[in-house]
Amino acid sequence: MSTAICDEDNVRFFKKGNLPEPHELEAIIFSRQPAAITALLKAACVGIAGAGGLGSVVAETLARSGVGKLVIADFDSVEPSNLNRQRYSLEQLGLPKVQALAENIRGFNPFVTVVALQERITFDNAGELFHGCSIVAECLDSATEKASIVSGFLKHMPQAKIVAASGLAGLGAGAAITARKIFSRLYLVGDLISDMADGAGLFASRVGIAASMQSHIIIRLLAGEDP
């Protein structure tokens, strides 16, 4: 196959099995994104509250997009029942989720700074844990915890925007998962109805839709868009 080379094209060659120099590698990884947006993402700090089915996907997506700093907090460890929807492997069973997730991210983007906090998030410590983050993704499981933590963010982080999720269980239509702007600082993703406690179960496909929507809202906000 032949490809025409234009005046504005950049051509890089490197030996198979050998990584390019760091500055070249970073440029290649993000070569499919507009440089101006990549620069905005690299300068950003985003918090991820919870490293489960939502959080592990949100963290991976943001890291692959080039967000420069991620603060990830979760007190839990990787269990076999997590593997149907969370971005972990058999070799990581028993590891703290934040440690395993940080290792995974370093495996595909060594240019992101990951602050891994193995702590339970509460109403009182939410602002302290995610200090310095301009946006926080709420990725917890319990409805009660979700409400409390979001309230904590809104009170203790008055400048930050929150992208939360509610209603991800079961095999309902993916189109039922929508994104809503509740007010200027709070966005909510989900169907707002389904609940794991009803026996509907959790599936990677539907949870992944919500996580991807959370990630996309965050990326658009960082790029200066208004979702």
BADO-573099 format. One record per residue: residue in three letters; y, x, z of N, C-alpha, C in turn. Coordinates in steps of 0.05 Angstrom, whole numbers, padded with zeros to 5 digits, always signed. Layout:
BEGIN
ALAYXZYXZYXZ;...
// end
This chain:
BEGIN
MET-00024+00017+00000+00000+00000+00000+00025+00018+00000;SER+00044+00011-00017+00069+00027-00018+00092+00010-00007;THR+00110+00024+00007+00133+00010+00019+00158+00025+00011;ALA+00177+00010+00002+00203+00022-00007+00219+00030+00018;ILE+00231+00053+00017+00248+00063+00039+00277+00059+00031;CYS+00292+00046+00048+00320+00040+00043+00338+00060+00058;ASP+00364+00060+00051+00383+00080+00063+00385+00077+00093;GLU+00384+00052+00103+00388+00047+00132+00362+00049+00148;ASP+00340+00054+00135+00314+00055+00150+00311+00080+00166;ASN+00297+00078+00188+00289+00102+00204+00259+00106+00201;VAL+00251+00129+00195+00222+00136+00191+00214+00157+00211;ARG+00193+00150+00227+00183+00169+00247+00154+00175+00242;PHE+00145+00200+00246+00118+00207+00243+00108+00220+00269;PHE+00084+00212+00278+00073+00226+00301+00043+00227+00298;LYS+00031+00247+00309+00002+00251+00306-00014+00231+00323;LYS-00034+00220+00310-00051+00200+00324-00063+00212+00349;GLY-00060+00197+00371-00071+00207+00397-00050+00222+00413;ASN-00028+00229+00401-00006+00243+00416+00018+00225+00417;LEU+00029+00221+00441+00053+00204+00445+00078+00219+00435;PRO+00097+00206+00424+00122+00218+00417+00137+00226+00442;GLU+00159+00240+00439+00176+00247+00461+00186+00221+00474;PRO+00192+00221+00500+00200+00196+00513+00222+00180+00499;HIS+00244+00194+00491+00266+00179+00478+00257+00167+00452;GLU+00239+00181+00437+00229+00169+00412+00210+00146+00418;LEU+00193+00149+00438+00174+00128+00444+00189+00103+00452;GLU+00210+00105+00469+00225+00081+00477+00238+00068+00453;ALA+00249+00084+00435+00261+00072+00411+00241+00057+00394;ILE+00217+00068+00391+00196+00056+00375+00187+00030+00388;ILE+00182+00030+00414+00173+00006+00428+00191-00018+00423;PHE+00217-00013+00424+00236-00035+00422+00249-00037+00394;SER+00237-00024+00374+00249-00023+00347+00251-00051+00334;ARG+00234-00070+00343+00235-00097+00331+00256-00115+00344;GLN+00270-00105+00364+00290-00121+00377+00318-00110+00369;PRO+00338-00128+00367+00365-00118+00362+00374-00099+00384;ALA+00386-00077+00376+00393-00056+00396+00412-00065+00417;ALA+00431-00083+00409+00451-00092+00429+00438-00109+00451;ILE+00418-00125+00443+00405-00142+00463+00386-00125+00480;THR+00373-00106+00468+00356-00087+00483+00372-00073+00504;ALA+00396-00065+00498+00413-00051+00517+00420-00069+00540;LEU+00426-00095+00535+00431-00114+00557+00407-00117+00575;LEU+00384-00119+00563+00359-00123+00579+00354-00098+00596;LYS+00358-00075+00584+00352-00050+00599+00371-00047+00623;ALA+00394-00058+00622+00414-00055+00644+00409-00076+00666;ALA+00390-00094+00662+00387-00117+00680+00367-00111+00702;CYS+00370-00126+00724+00351-00126+00746+00343-00155+00751;VAL+00317-00160+00749+00306-00187+00752+00285-00188+00774;GLY+00286-00208+00791+00266-00211+00812+00245-00231+00804;ILE+00220-00226+00814+00198-00244+00808+00185-00250+00835;ALA+00187-00275+00844+00177-00284+00870+00149-00295+00866;GLY+00129-00279+00870+00101-00287+00866+00090-00272+00843;ALA+00065-00262+00846+00052-00246+00824+00026-00258+00816;GLY+00025-00285+00815+00000-00299+00807+00000-00306+00778;GLY-00009-00331+00773-00012-00340+00745+00015-00341+00730;LEU+00036-00349+00744+00062-00348+00732+00074-00320+00733;GLY+00076-00309+00757+00090-00284+00761+00079-00260+00745;SER+00052-00258+00744+00040-00235+00729+00047-00237+00699;VAL+00049-00261+00688+00056-00265+00660+00086-00260+00656;VAL+00102-00271+00674+00131-00267+00672+00137-00237+00673;ALA+00125-00223+00692+00131-00195+00695+00123-00179+00670;GLU+00099-00185+00660+00090-00171+00636+00109-00176+00612;THR+00116-00202+00608+00134-00208+00586+00161-00195+00588;LEU+00173-00196+00611+00199-00183+00615+00198-00153+00611;ALA+00176-00141+00621+00173-00112+00618+00169-00105+00589;ARG+00153-00121+00574+00149-00115+00546+00175-00119+00530;SER+00193-00136+00540+00219-00141+00527+00239-00120+00534;GLY+00234-00103+00554+00252-00081+00560+00271-00085+00583;VAL+00266-00105+00600+00282-00108+00624+00280-00083+00641;GLY+00302-00071+00648+00302-00045+00660+00291-00042+00688;LYS+00295-00064+00705+00285-00062+00732+00274-00090+00740;LEU+00250-00089+00751+00237-00113+00761+00231-00109+00791;VAL+00239-00129+00807+00232-00129+00835+00211-00152+00839;ILE+00186-00144+00846+00164-00163+00847+00154-00164+00876;ALA+00154-00188+00887+00145-00192+00915+00122-00212+00916;ASP+00101-00204+00931+00077-00221+00936+00061-00208+00958;PHE+00051-00224+00976+00036-00213+00999+00006-00211+00993;ASP-00004-00223+00971-00032-00228+00967-00046-00205+00952;SER-00072-00205+00952-00088-00186+00937-00104-00200+00914;VAL-00113-00184+00895-00128-00195+00872-00155-00204+00880;GLU-00162-00229+00874-00188-00241+00880-00202-00250+00854;PRO-00228-00253+00854-00242-00261+00829-00232-00288+00817;SER-00224-00307+00835-00214-00333+00824-00187-00331+00811;ASN-00174-00307+00813-00148-00303+00800-00152-00297+00770;LEU-00176-00287+00763-00179-00275+00736-00179-00295+00713;ASN-00181-00321+00719-00181-00340+00697-00153-00344+00685;ARG-00132-00335+00699-00105-00340+00689-00085-00319+00696;GLN-00092-00299+00712-00073-00279+00721-00079-00252+00707;ARG-00059-00236+00703-00062-00212+00686-00072-00188+00702;TYR-00097-00191+00711-00110-00170+00726-00138-00166+00715;SER-00151-00144+00723-00178-00137+00713-00198-00135+00736;LEU-00223-00133+00730-00244-00131+00750-00240-00106+00767;GLU-00231-00085+00754-00227-00059+00769-00205-00062+00790;GLN-00188-00082+00788-00166-00085+00807-00171-00105+00830;LEU-00195-00116+00831-00202-00134+00853-00198-00120+00880;GLY-00185-00134+00898-00179-00123+00925-00153-00108+00927;LEU-00141-00101+00905-00115-00087+00906-00093-00107+00911;PRO-00072-00099+00925-00048-00116+00927-00039-00123+00899;LYS-00032-00149+00894-00024-00157+00868+00000-00142+00858;VAL+00019-00136+00875+00043-00122+00866+00037-00094+00857;GLN+00017-00081+00870+00009-00054+00862-00005-00055+00835;ALA-00024-00074+00832-00039-00076+00807-00020-00083+00784;LEU-00001-00100+00789+00018-00108+00768+00036-00085+00760;ALA+00045-00070+00779+00061-00046+00773+00045-00026+00756;GLU+00020-00022+00763+00003-00004+00747+00000-00014+00719;ASN-00004-00040+00715-00007-00051+00688+00018-00047+00672;ILE+00041-00052+00684+00066-00049+00670+00071-00020+00661;ARG+00065-00001+00679+00068+00027+00672+00050+00035+00649;GLY+00028+00020+00645+00010+00027+00623+00021+00020+00595;PHE+00041+00003+00593+00052-00004+00567+00082+00001+00565;ASN+00096+00003+00588+00124+00009+00587+00132+00027+00610;PRO+00131+00053+00606+00138+00072+00628+00167+00073+00634;PHE+00183+00058+00619+00212+00060+00621+00224+00039+00639;VAL+00208+00021+00650+00218+00001+00668+00214+00010+00697;THR+00233+00005+00714+00230+00011+00743+00219-00014+00757;VAL+00196-00011+00770+00183-00033+00784+00185-00028+00814;VAL+00198-00046+00828+00198-00045+00857+00178-00066+00867;ALA+00156-00056+00878+00133-00073+00886+00134-00077+00916;LEU+00138-00102+00925+00140-00108+00953+00117-00126+00962;GLN+00099-00116+00978+00077-00132+00988+00086-00146+01013;GLU+00101-00167+01009+00112-00183+01031+00112-00212+01025;ARG+00109-00229+01046+00111-00257+01042+00140-00265+01040;ILE+00147-00281+01020+00175-00289+01016+00181-00314+01032;THR+00203-00314+01046+00211-00337+01063+00239-00345+01056;PHE+00248-00368+01067+00275-00377+01063+00295-00356+01074;ASP+00287-00343+01096+00306-00325+01109+00307-00297+01096;ASN+00285-00288+01084+00285-00260+01073+00288-00260+01043;ALA+00290-00283+01030+00291-00284+01001+00315-00268+00990;GLY+00338-00270+01001+00361-00256+00991+00359-00226+00995;GLU+00347-00218+01018+00344-00189+01024+00324-00176+01005;LEU+00301-00189+01000+00280-00178+00983+00290-00174+00955;PHE+00306-00192+00945+00314-00191+00917+00344-00184+00914;HIS+00354-00170+00933+00382-00161+00933+00387-00145+00907;GLY+00408-00151+00893+00415-00136+00869+00405-00148+00843;CYS+00388-00168+00845+00377-00182+00822+00397-00203+00812;SER+00402-00204+00787+00421-00224+00776+00406-00250+00770;ILE+00380-00249+00766+00363-00272+00761+00337-00269+00777;VAL+00327-00291+00788+00301-00290+00801+00283-00312+00789;ALA+00259-00305+00783+00239-00324+00774+00222-00333+00798;GLU+00222-00359+00804+00206-00370+00826+00178-00376+00814;CYS+00158-00362+00824+00131-00363+00813+00110-00368+00834;LEU+00116-00384+00854+00097-00389+00876+00079-00412+00871;ASP+00059-00417+00888+00039-00438+00884+00046-00464+00898;SER+00052-00461+00924+00055-00485+00941+00082-00499+00935;ALA+00081-00526+00932+00106-00541+00928+00125-00538+00951;THR+00114-00537+00976+00131-00534+00999+00145-00507+00999;GLU+00129-00486+00993+00141-00459+00991+00162-00457+00969;LYS+00156-00469+00946+00175-00468+00924+00202-00479+00933;ALA+00202-00503+00945+00227-00516+00952+00242-00498+00973;SER+00227-00487+00992+00240-00471+01013+00252-00445+01001;ILE+00237-00432+00984+00246-00406+00973+00269-00410+00954;VAL+00268-00431+00937+00291-00436+00919+00316-00442+00936;SER+00313-00457+00957+00336-00462+00975+00347-00436+00987;GLY+00328-00418+00994+00336-00392+01005+00351-00375+00984;PHE+00342-00376+00960+00356-00361+00939+00384-00372+00935;LEU+00386-00398+00933+00412-00411+00928+00432-00405+00950;LYS+00422-00404+00975+00440-00399+00998+00447-00369+01000;HIS+00427-00352+00998+00431-00324+01005+00438-00306+00981;MET+00436-00317+00956+00442-00302+00932+00462-00319+00915;PRO+00486-00322+00924+00505-00341+00912+00513-00334+00883;GLN+00508-00309+00874+00515-00302+00847+00491-00302+00828;ALA+00467-00305+00839+00443-00303+00823+00435-00330+00811;LYS+00421-00329+00788+00410-00353+00775+00380-00354+00781;ILE+00369-00378+00784+00341-00382+00791+00327-00397+00769;VAL+00304-00387+00761+00288-00400+00741+00261-00407+00755;ALA+00258-00433+00762+00235-00442+00778+00216-00457+00761;ALA+00192-00464+00772+00171-00478+00758+00159-00499+00776;SER+00152-00522+00764+00139-00544+00779+00124-00562+00760;GLY+00097-00565+00765+00081-00583+00749+00068-00568+00726;LEU+00045-00554+00732+00032-00537+00712+00002-00542+00710;ALA-00008-00560+00727-00037-00563+00730-00049-00580+00707;GLY-00075-00577+00704-00091-00594+00686-00089-00586+00657;LEU-00099-00605+00640-00100-00601+00612-00081-00620+00597;GLY-00060-00628+00609-00040-00644+00596-00028-00630+00572;ALA-00014-00645+00555-00002-00634+00531+00018-00612+00538;GLY+00017-00590+00522+00036-00569+00526+00065-00578+00523;ALA+00069-00597+00506+00096-00607+00501+00108-00621+00525;ALA+00091-00629+00544+00101-00642+00568+00115-00622+00587;ILE+00109-00596+00582+00122-00575+00598+00149-00569+00585;THR+00170-00576+00598+00197-00573+00587+00214-00556+00605;ALA+00237-00548+00595+00257-00533+00611+00282-00550+00615;ARG+00291-00551+00640+00314-00567+00647+00335-00549+00661;LYS+00360-00553+00654+00381-00540+00669+00390-00560+00690;ILE+00383-00554+00716+00389-00572+00737+00419-00571+00744;PHE+00429-00547+00747+00458-00542+00748+00463-00513+00740;SER+00487-00503+00743+00494-00478+00731+00477-00454+00739;ARG+00465-00456+00763+00450-00433+00773+00420-00438+00775;LEU+00411-00462+00768+00382-00468+00772+00370-00481+00746;TYR+00349-00469+00737+00333-00479+00714+00305-00485+00724;LEU+00293-00506+00713+00267-00515+00722+00249-00519+00698;VAL+00225-00507+00700+00205-00509+00678+00180-00523+00689;GLY+00169-00541+00673+00144-00555+00681+00145-00584+00673;ASP+00123-00598+00680+00123-00627+00674+00132-00643+00699;LEU+00137-00630+00722+00147-00641+00746+00128-00662+00759;ILE+00103-00665+00748+00085-00685+00758+00058-00674+00767;SER+00045-00658+00749+00018-00649+00755+00017-00632+00779;ASP-00006-00634+00794-00009-00619+00819-00038-00610+00821;MET-00042-00584+00827-00069-00573+00830-00084-00588+00852;ALA-00070-00599+00872-00084-00613+00894-00097-00638+00885;ASP-00090-00648+00861-00102-00673+00851-00129-00667+00837;GLY-00138-00642+00837-00163-00635+00825-00162-00630+00795;ALA-00138-00628+00784-00134-00623+00756-00141-00595+00747;GLY-00140-00576+00766-00146-00548+00760-00123-00533+00748;LEU-00127-00507+00745-00106-00490+00733-00119-00475+00710;PHE-00106-00475+00687-00117-00462+00663-00096-00443+00652;ALA-00106-00420+00643-00089-00399+00633-00070-00409+00611;SER-00081-00427+00593-00064-00436+00571-00040-00451+00580;ARG-00043-00469+00599-00020-00486+00607-00001-00470+00626;VAL-00013-00456+00644+00004-00439+00662+00020-00419+00645;GLY+00006-00408+00624+00019-00388+00607+00043-00399+00592;ILE+00041-00425+00584+00063-00437+00570+00088-00437+00588;ALA+00084-00446+00613+00106-00447+00632+00118-00419+00637;ALA+00100-00399+00641+00109-00372+00647+00125-00361+00623;SER+00116-00366+00599+00130-00357+00575+00157-00370+00573;MET+00159-00396+00580+00184-00410+00580+00203-00398+00601;GLN+00193-00393+00624+00210-00380+00645+00221-00353+00634;SER+00203-00337+00623+00211-00311+00613+00232-00314+00591;HIS+00229-00333+00573+00248-00336+00551+00275-00345+00561;ILE+00276-00363+00581+00301-00370+00592+00315-00346+00604;ILE+00300-00330+00619+00312-00306+00631+00323-00287+00610;ILE+00308-00282+00589+00317-00264+00568+00342-00275+00554;ARG+00343-00301+00550+00366-00313+00537+00391-00310+00556;LEU+00387-00315+00581+00409-00312+00600+00420-00283+00600;LEU+00401-00264+00600+00410-00236+00600+00424-00228+00575;ALA+00417-00242+00553+00429-00236+00527+00456-00251+00524;GLY+00463-00266+00544+00489-00280+00543+00488-00308+00532;GLU+00463-00318+00527+00460-00345+00517+00461-00365+00541;ASP+00464-00390+00534+00463-00411+00555+00440-00431+00548;PRO+00417-00426+00560+00394-00443+00554+00399-00472+00562;
// end
